[in-house]
Amino acid sequence: QVQLVESGGGLVQAGGSLRLSCAASGSISASNTMAWYRQAPGKQRELVADATSDGRTNYGDSVKDRFTISRDSAKNTVYLEMNRLKPEDTAAYYCACTVRWGAIFRTYWGQGTQVTVSS
């Protein structure tokens, strides 16, 4: 089992910045991917960004050049630095950790943190 605890959401004006954190604990494999997803009301959950344990990162098209994902492997923590926020970034943001044990992959989810961007 892996437990994920998110923090850092809140209300911000358009153009502002927020930093989300997600601390993972439990049985985390050496090979893993930590990611941020978001879901706005009435919309499907979408990938915001992910970062693998071997240093690769990937971003959703709508956040490229504005958001930055980073990891502190020693703390098993992943961060999402969000800059130049837009009202359309308003959503519940979820942290996810995918662990790999041999051929078995399993994804764990945090409880979510709300980000609201006012215009």
Backbone hydrogen bonds in HBPLUS format (Angstrom, degrees):
<---DONOR---> <-ACCEPTOR-->    atom                        ^
c    i                          cat <-CA-CA->   ^        H-A-AA   ^      H-
h    n   atom  resd res      DA  || num        DHA   H-A  angle D-A-AA Bond
n    s   type  num  typ     dist DA aas  dist angle  dist       angle   num
A0027-SER N   A0001-GLN O   2.90 MM  26  5.66 161.1  1.94 151.6 151.7     1
A0003-GLN N   A0025-SER O   2.80 MM  22  5.24 163.4  1.83 149.7 155.5     2
A0025-SER N   A0003-GLN O   2.91 MM  22  5.24 145.0  2.04 146.5 155.0     3
A0005-VAL N   A0023-ALA O   3.00 MM  18  5.28 153.7  2.07 140.9 149.4     4
A0023-ALA N   A0005-VAL O   2.95 MM  18  5.28 158.9  2.00 145.7 144.4     5
A0007-SER N   A0021-SER O   2.88 MM  14  5.25 141.7  2.03 148.9 150.3     6
A0021-SER N   A0007-SER O   2.86 MM  14  5.25 162.6  1.89 150.1 152.7     7
A0010-GLY N   A0114-GLN O   2.94 MM 104  6.15 119.5  2.31 140.4 157.6     8
A0116-THR N   A0010-GLY O   2.91 MM 106  6.16 168.6  1.93 157.5 157.5     9
A0012-VAL N   A0116-THR O   2.90 MM 104  6.34 156.7  1.95 164.2 171.8    10
A0118-SER N   A0012-VAL O   2.87 MM 106  6.27 155.6  1.93 150.4 157.9    11
A0016-GLY N   A0013-GLN O   2.97 MM   3  5.59 154.8  2.04 142.3 144.8    12
A0014-ALA N   A0118-SER O   2.74 MM 104  5.67 136.2  1.93 171.5 166.5    13
A0015-GLY N   A0085-LEU O   2.70 MM  70  4.88 162.8  1.73 141.2 147.5    14
A0085-LEU N   A0016-GLY O   3.10 MM  69  5.53 174.6  2.10 151.4 152.7    15
A0018-LEU N   A0082-MET O   2.96 MM  64  5.24 149.8  2.06 141.9 151.4    16
A0082-MET N   A0018-LEU O   2.78 MM  64  5.24 169.3  1.79 179.9 176.1    17
A0020-LEU N   A0080-LEU O   2.91 MM  60  4.99 163.9  1.94 141.0 142.9    18
A0080-LEU N   A0020-LEU O   2.89 MM  60  4.99 151.1  1.97 138.6 141.2    19
A0022-CYS N   A0078-VAL O   2.88 MM  56  5.27 131.3  2.12 152.4 164.5    20
A0078-VAL N   A0022-CYS O   2.92 MM  56  5.27 156.3  1.98 145.3 151.4    21
A0024-ALA N   A0076-ASN O   2.81 MM  52  5.38 166.8  1.83 161.0 165.6    22
A0028-ILE N   A0026-GLY O   3.10 MM   2  5.87 124.4  2.43 107.9  92.6    23
A0053-SER N   A0032-ASN O   2.82 MM  21  5.40 132.7  2.04 168.9 172.6    24
A0033-THR N   A0098-THR O   2.95 MM  65  5.15 154.8  2.02 143.4 151.6    25
A0098-THR N   A0033-THR O   2.81 MM  65  5.15 166.9  1.83 157.4 161.0    26
A0034-MET N   A0051-ALA O   2.96 MM  17  5.47 166.7  1.98 158.0 154.9    27
A0051-ALA N   A0034-MET O   2.79 MM  17  5.47 154.9  1.85 159.1 167.8    28
A0035-ALA N   A0096-ALA O   2.83 MM  61  5.09 159.1  1.88 150.2 153.7    29
A0096-ALA N   A0035-ALA O   2.87 MM  61  5.09 152.9  1.94 143.9 145.1    30
A0036-TRP N   A0049-ALA O   2.79 MM  13  5.42 162.2  1.83 165.5 169.0    31
A0048-VAL N   A0036-TRP O   2.79 MM  12  5.41 161.3  1.83 148.5 149.0    32
A0049-ALA N   A0036-TRP O   3.22 MM  13  5.42 157.8  2.27 140.2 144.4    33
A0037-TYR N   A0094-TYR O   2.80 MM  57  5.09 163.0  1.82 152.9 158.9    34
A0094-TYR N   A0037-TYR O   2.73 MM  57  5.09 160.1  1.77 138.6 145.7    35
A0038-ARG N   A0046-GLU O   2.91 MM   8  5.52 151.5  1.99 150.7 160.1    36
A0046-GLU N   A0038-ARG O   2.83 MM   8  5.52 161.8  1.86 157.8 162.2    37
A0039-GLN N   A0092-ALA O   2.88 MM  53  5.33 147.4  1.99 144.3 155.1    38
A0092-ALA N   A0039-GLN O   3.04 MM  53  5.33 173.2  2.04 137.7 135.7    39
A0043-LYS N   A0040-ALA O   2.97 MM   3  5.37 156.2  2.03 141.1 138.9    40
A0060-GLY N   A0048-VAL O   2.83 MM  12  5.01 158.0  1.87 142.3 137.6    41
A0050-ASP N   A0058-ASN O   2.88 MM   8  5.30 149.8  1.97 144.0 151.2    42
A0058-ASN N   A0050-ASP O   2.96 MM   8  5.30 142.9  2.10 149.4 151.8    43
A0052-THR N   A0056-ARG O   2.81 MM   4  5.23 157.6  1.86 150.6 158.4    44
A0055-GLY N   A0052-THR O   3.12 MM   3  5.41 158.6  2.17 112.8 113.3    45
A0063-VAL N   A0060-GLY O   3.13 MM   3  5.71 160.2  2.17 117.6 123.5    46
A0066-ARG N   A0063-VAL O   2.94 MM   3  5.40 156.9  1.99 137.4 138.8    47
A0067-PHE N   A0063-VAL O   3.00 MM   4  5.58 156.4  2.06 164.6 162.1    48
A0083-ASN N   A0066-ARG O   3.03 MM  17  5.18 152.6  2.11 133.2 141.2    49
A0068-THR N   A0081-GLU O   2.82 MM  13  5.04 149.6  1.91 142.0 151.5    50
A0081-GLU N   A0068-THR O   2.81 MM  13  5.04 166.3  1.83 157.3 154.8    51
A0070-SER N   A0079-TYR O   3.12 MM   9  5.24 156.0  2.18 134.7 138.4    52
A0079-TYR N   A0070-SER O   2.80 MM   9  5.24 166.3  1.82 153.2 156.7    53
A0072-ASP N   A0077-THR O   2.82 MM   5  5.26 160.9  1.86 159.8 162.8    54
A0075-LYS N   A0072-ASP O   3.04 MM   3  5.47 134.4  2.26 107.8 119.5    55
A0076-ASN N   A0072-ASP O   2.90 MM   4  5.90 111.1  2.38 140.4 159.0    56
A0077-THR N   A0072-ASP O   3.18 MM   5  5.26 167.5  2.20 138.6 141.2    57
A0076-ASN N   A0073-SER O   3.18 MM   3  4.74 149.2  2.28  91.4 100.6    58
A0089-ASP N   A0086-LYS O   2.85 MM   3  5.37 163.3  1.88 119.1 124.4    59
A0090-THR N   A0087-PRO O   3.04 MM   3  5.63 164.9  2.07 117.3 121.5    60
A0091-ALA N   A0115-VAL O   2.99 MM  24  5.56 147.3  2.10 148.0 158.3    61
A0115-VAL N   A0091-ALA O   2.92 MM  24  5.56 165.5  1.94 160.3 165.1    62
A0093-TYR N   A0113-THR O   2.79 MM  20  5.24 177.2  1.79 149.6 148.9    63
A0113-THR N   A0093-TYR O   2.83 MM  20  5.24 146.7  1.94 139.9 150.8    64
A0110-GLY N   A0095-CYS O   2.87 MM  15  5.20 151.4  1.95 155.7 154.7    65
A0097-CYS N   A0108-TYR O   2.95 MM  11  5.26 155.3  2.01 143.0 150.2    66
A0108-TYR N   A0097-CYS O   2.86 MM  11  5.26 160.8  1.90 142.1 147.4    67
A0099-VAL N   A0106-ARG O   2.85 MM   7  5.49 157.5  1.90 160.4 158.6    68
A0106-ARG N   A0099-VAL O   3.05 MM   7  5.49 152.6  2.13 147.7 154.2    69
A0101-TRP N   A0104-ILE O   2.80 MM   3  5.16 165.5  1.82 158.3 161.8    70
A0104-ILE N   A0101-TRP O   3.05 MM   3  5.16 162.4  2.08 122.2 123.6    71
